[in-house]
Amino acid sequence: MEMIRQELETTYDQVKSLAGWSVDKNVVLTITSFYVTAGREFSAVDFNRAMGALKARSGWFSPLRGNLLPMMAAFLTQSAPMIEEEADRLMEKQRVLKQAGFRNTIHSYLAALLMDNERSLFEEEANRAKKLYDAMKKKHFFLTSDDDYAYAMLLGKNKEDPEAHAEAMRTYYNALRNNGFKMGNELQWMSQVMTYMDIEFEPWRVERAAELFGMFQQNLKAKPVHYPMIGFLAVFGISDEKIKDIIILAKQLEQSKCFKWNREMALSVAIGYIAYQSTESPEQMSVSLAASIEMILQAQQAVMAATVAAVVASSATNSSN
């Protein structure tokens, strides 16, 4: 646990020095958690290449510019040494999403990251995700917005009937709310995650999610921001033994200088790290399940990054006013 903490602090300092002084520290922390969670070594060369590739392909008023540019660059470094090609592919995916009816926002770029890399599938995936998003909008008009694009893309891959899928999300939302979870965007994301394996409503998932949130509240400062990740733990049946590891790691990370002003993110990082490590134990889960966990973690990382960026932008606007 101490080694993980040291690795996080080292990576944090590296990212901070390259992202620039103007990038909010919470964005830097989100980028850091992206590398540490997946056990990937931070490369300054690849990070700078990715930053440059995105800047060269986006205008001054592009959603890619600003606080989230370093986060998008971090995602692109997964494709080293083909970063420039991956940047081109990202822009192509974004154009297809726009044609399908998605608005041109940072969330559509995050959704693009979750698309298949096979060009012949771009249009099909985009249209399927848009149908699911529209169905979600009907069930939750005021809560559903562009910050749901990433989950619409992720869950659309299951190829369920969009109306039935959205209805399942609403059913989970109501059940979770009746079990003490607070209504809002975070609960909506949680209800979406609960339908990942299948859209058949399973009461035990709701009960397990409530049990897990109670455990985290008892030992840590669990908040609504953790709802989606807790839903993910419930869906994939993460054992109590692993939950104890998450709590121990979160407590350790809370002592780090990186989390001094944002302790709730320590739990998010701990959940991501322990869950990701579980995918490396073939005796514990299948290859397909491991891939599912990795995909959901990436989607959650994307949403978390966009949420942090939105908060930063709002704070900056209020300060200037």
C-alpha positions in Angstrom: 0.0 0.0 0.0 2.9 2.4 0.8 4.5 1.6 -2.6 1.2 2.5 -4.4 1.1 5.8 -2.4 4.7 6.6 -3.4 4.0 5.7 -7.0 1.0 8.0 -7.1 3.0 10.9 -5.5 5.8 10.5 -8.0 3.5 10.4 -11.0 1.5 13.4 -9.7 4.7 15.5 -9.6 5.6 14.4 -13.1 2.2 15.2 -14.6 1.9 18.5 -12.8 5.3 19.7 -14.2 4.2 18.9 -17.8 0.5 19.7 -17.7 1.2 23.4 -16.9 0.6 25.7 -14.0 -2.8 26.7 -15.2 -4.3 23.2 -15.1 -6.3 22.6 -11.9 -4.7 20.2 -9.4 -7.9 18.0 -9.4 -7.4 17.5 -13.1 -3.8 16.6 -12.5 -4.9 14.1 -9.8 -7.4 12.6 -12.2 -4.7 12.1 -14.8 -2.4 10.6 -12.2 -5.0 8.1 -11.1 -5.5 7.1 -14.7 -1.9 5.9 -14.9 -1.6 4.4 -11.4 -4.9 2.6 -11.5 -3.9 0.7 -14.6 -0.3 0.2 -13.4 1.0 2.1 -16.4 4.3 4.1 -16.3 4.0 7.8 -17.1 6.0 8.8 -20.1 6.8 12.5 -20.5 7.7 12.0 -24.1 4.4 10.3 -25.0 2.4 12.8 -23.0 3.9 15.8 -24.8 3.4 14.1 -28.1 -0.2 13.5 -27.4 -0.7 17.1 -26.2 0.8 18.4 -29.4 -1.2 16.0 -31.6 -4.5 17.2 -30.1 -3.6 20.9 -30.2 -2.6 20.5 -33.9 -6.0 19.0 -34.7 -8.3 21.3 -32.7 -9.2 25.0 -33.0 -9.0 27.6 -30.3 -12.6 27.2 -29.5 -12.7 23.4 -29.6 -14.0 21.6 -26.5 -10.7 19.8 -26.4 -8.9 23.0 -25.4 -8.7 24.0 -21.7 -8.5 21.9 -18.5 -9.4 18.6 -20.1 -6.8 18.7 -22.9 -4.1 17.0 -20.7 -6.7 14.3 -19.7 -7.4 13.5 -23.3 -3.7 13.4 -24.0 -3.3 10.9 -21.2 -5.9 8.7 -22.8 -4.1 8.9 -26.2 -0.8 7.7 -24.7 -2.3 4.2 -24.5 -1.7 4.0 -28.2 2.0 4.8 -28.1 3.9 4.8 -30.5 0.9 5.5 -32.8 -0.3 8.6 -31.0 -0.7 10.8 -34.1 -2.8 8.1 -35.9 -4.9 7.7 -32.8 -5.5 11.4 -32.6 -6.7 11.3 -36.3 -9.0 8.4 -35.4 -10.4 10.3 -32.4 -11.3 13.3 -34.7 -12.9 10.9 -37.2 -15.0 9.3 -34.5 -16.1 12.7 -33.2 -17.3 13.7 -36.7 -19.4 10.5 -36.9 -20.9 11.2 -33.5 -21.8 14.7 -34.6 -23.5 13.3 -37.7 -25.5 10.9 -35.6 -26.9 13.8 -33.6 -24.5 14.2 -30.6 -23.6 17.8 -29.7 -20.0 18.8 -30.1 -18.9 18.9 -26.4 -16.1 17.4 -24.4 -18.4 14.5 -23.5 -18.8 13.5 -27.2 -15.0 13.3 -27.4 -15.0 11.1 -24.2 -17.7 8.9 -25.8 -15.5 8.7 -28.9 -12.7 7.2 -26.8 -15.0 4.3 -26.0 -15.8 3.5 -29.6 -14.4 0.5 -31.5 -11.3 1.2 -33.5 -12.7 -0.5 -36.6 -13.8 2.2 -39.0 -16.6 0.1 -40.5 -18.3 0.1 -37.1 -18.2 3.8 -36.4 -21.6 4.7 -37.8 -23.3 1.7 -36.4 -22.0 2.3 -32.9 -22.8 6.0 -33.0 -26.4 5.5 -34.2 -27.0 2.8 -31.6 -25.6 5.0 -28.8 -27.8 7.9 -29.9 -30.9 5.7 -29.9 -30.1 4.6 -26.3 -29.4 8.2 -25.3 -32.7 9.4 -26.7 -34.5 6.6 -24.8 -32.7 7.6 -21.6 -33.8 11.2 -22.2 -37.5 10.2 -22.3 -37.2 8.5 -18.9 -35.2 11.2 -17.2 -35.6 14.4 -19.2 -34.0 16.8 -16.8 -31.2 14.6 -15.6 -30.1 13.3 -19.0 -27.6 15.6 -20.8 -24.3 15.4 -22.7 -22.6 14.1 -19.6 -24.4 10.8 -20.2 -22.8 10.4 -23.7 -20.0 8.1 -22.5 -22.3 5.7 -20.7 -24.7 5.7 -23.7 -21.8 4.6 -25.9 -20.6 2.0 -23.4 -23.9 0.4 -22.7 -25.1 0.7 -26.4 -22.5 -2.0 -27.1 -24.7 -4.5 -25.4 -27.1 -4.2 -28.4 -30.2 -4.3 -26.2 -33.5 -2.7 -27.2 -33.0 0.9 -26.3 -36.5 1.5 -24.9 -36.2 -1.6 -22.7 -32.7 -0.7 -21.6 -33.7 2.8 -20.6 -36.7 1.4 -18.7 -34.3 -0.9 -16.8 -32.2 2.1 -15.8 -35.2 3.9 -14.5 -36.3 0.9 -12.5 -32.8 0.7 -10.9 -32.9 4.4 -10.2 -36.2 4.2 -8.3 -35.1 1.1 -6.4 -31.7 2.7 -5.4 -33.5 5.9 -4.3 -35.8 3.8 -2.1 -32.7 2.2 -0.6 -31.3 5.5 0.7 -29.3 6.8 -2.3 -29.7 10.5 -3.1 -31.3 11.5 -6.4 -29.2 13.3 -9.0 -26.7 12.8 -11.8 -24.5 10.4 -9.8 -27.5 8.2 -9.0 -28.4 8.2 -12.7 -24.9 7.1 -13.7 -25.1 4.4 -11.0 -28.4 3.1 -12.4 -26.8 3.0 -15.8 -23.9 0.9 -14.6 -26.3 -1.5 -12.9 -27.6 -2.6 -16.4 -24.1 -3.4 -17.8 -24.2 -7.2 -17.5 -27.9 -7.5 -18.5 -31.0 -5.3 -18.3 -33.0 -7.8 -16.2 -33.8 -6.1 -12.9 -32.0 -7.9 -10.1 -32.9 -6.8 -6.5 -29.8 -8.3 -5.1 -27.7 -5.8 -7.0 -29.5 -2.9 -5.3 -29.1 -4.6 -1.9 -25.4 -5.2 -2.5 -24.9 -1.6 -3.6 -26.5 -0.3 -0.4 -24.4 -2.7 1.7 -21.2 -1.5 0.0 -22.1 2.2 0.4 -22.8 1.6 4.1 -19.4 -0.1 4.5 -17.6 2.8 2.8 -19.5 5.4 4.8 -18.6 3.6 8.1 -14.9 3.6 7.3 -14.5 6.5 4.9 -16.2 9.6 3.7 -18.3 8.0 0.9 -20.3 10.5 -1.2 -22.6 10.5 -4.2 -19.6 11.0 -6.4 -18.7 7.4 -5.6 -22.1 6.0 -6.6 -21.2 4.8 -10.1 -18.1 3.0 -8.9 -20.0 1.3 -6.1 -22.6 0.2 -8.7 -19.8 -1.3 -10.7 -18.5 -3.2 -7.6 -22.0 -4.6 -7.0 -22.5 -5.7 -10.6 -19.2 -7.6 -10.8 -19.6 -9.2 -7.5 -16.3 -7.9 -5.9 -15.8 -9.9 -2.7 -15.8 -8.5 0.8 -12.1 -9.3 1.0 -11.4 -7.0 -1.9 -13.6 -4.3 -0.4 -11.4 -4.5 2.8 -8.4 -3.9 0.5 -10.1 -0.9 -1.0 -10.8 0.6 2.4 -7.2 0.0 3.6 -5.7 1.6 0.4 -8.1 4.5 0.5 -7.1 5.3 4.1 -3.4 5.1 3.1 -4.0 7.4 0.1 -5.8 10.0 2.2 -2.5 10.6 4.0 -0.8 11.6 0.8 -0.2 15.2 -0.1 -2.0 14.7 -3.4 -5.3 14.2 -1.6 -4.9 16.9 0.9 -7.8 19.0 -0.5 -9.7 16.2 -2.2 -9.9 13.2 0.1 -13.0 11.8 -1.6 -11.0 11.0 -4.7 -8.8 8.7 -2.6 -11.7 6.2 -2.5 -12.3 6.5 -6.3 -8.7 5.7 -7.0 -8.6 2.9 -4.5 -11.7 1.3 -6.0 -10.2 1.6 -9.5 -6.9 0.2 -8.5 -8.1 -2.9 -6.6 -10.7 -3.7 -9.2 -8.1 -3.4 -12.0 -5.7 -5.6 -10.2 -8.5 -8.2 -9.9 -8.5 -8.5 -13.7 -5.0 -9.8 -13.6 -6.1 -13.0 -11.7 -7.4 -15.4 -14.4 -8.5 -17.8 -11.8 -10.9 -15.2 -10.4 -12.6 -14.0 -13.5 -12.9 -14.7 -17.2 -11.1 -12.7 -19.9 -14.4 -11.2 -21.1 -15.2 -10.1 -17.6 -11.7 -8.6 -17.2 -12.3 -6.7 -20.5 -15.6 -5.4 -19.2 -14.1 -4.1 -16.0 -11.4 -2.3 -17.9 -14.0 -0.7 -20.2 -16.2 0.4 -17.3 -13.2 1.8 -15.5 -12.2 3.8 -18.6 -15.8 5.1 -18.9 -15.9 6.1 -15.3 -12.5 7.8 -15.6 -13.8 9.7 -18.6 -16.9 10.9 -16.7 -14.9 11.7 -13.6 -12.5 13.8 -15.7 -15.4 15.7 -17.4 -17.0 16.3 -14.0 -13.8 17.7 -12.5 -13.3 19.9 -15.6 -16.9 21.2 -15.3 -16.4 22.1 -11.7 -13.1 23.9 -12.5 -14.7 25.9 -15.3 -17.6 26.9 -13.1 -15.3 28.0 -10.3 -13.2 30.0 -12.8 -16.4 31.7 -14.1 -17.6 32.6 -10.6 -14.2 34.0 -9.7 -14.1 36.3 -12.7 -17.6 37.5 -12.0 
